[in-house]
């Protein structure tokens, strides 16, 4: 799977993460994704509550939003890390 190769397989890369100072380690992408998702989830929770008036429904929407966007953000960061443009 190409995603596995991009993230975990160092054989594909010309250099390891330790040798490539322009590359982020996957753990940094995970921490960035988590911190951003906390901010984004609070926003989703507040907006959902304002629109529905129900905290349980708002929390449910925010929970699903947190998980799906955390995963999408991680892979988005990993793909962009491979792009040389702008570095």
C-alpha positions, 0 to 999 in steps of 0.5 A: 500500500502506497500510504504505508510506504510513505509513512513507515518504509524508510527504504523508499526515501533517499534519507531517513528522518534523522538525516533529512532536516526538512522532513517532519517525523510522523510523531510530530504530525500526530501531535500537530493533528491532535492539537489542531483537532482539539481547537477544531472540535471545540468549534464544532461542538459550539456551532453544533450546540448553537444550531441544535440546542442539544448538547448530547447531539452536539457532542456526538457530532463533535466526536465523529468530527474529531476522529475523521478529521484527525485521520485526514489531517495526519495523511494530508500532512504526510503527503505535503511533507513529500512535496518539495515545492516551497521548501 
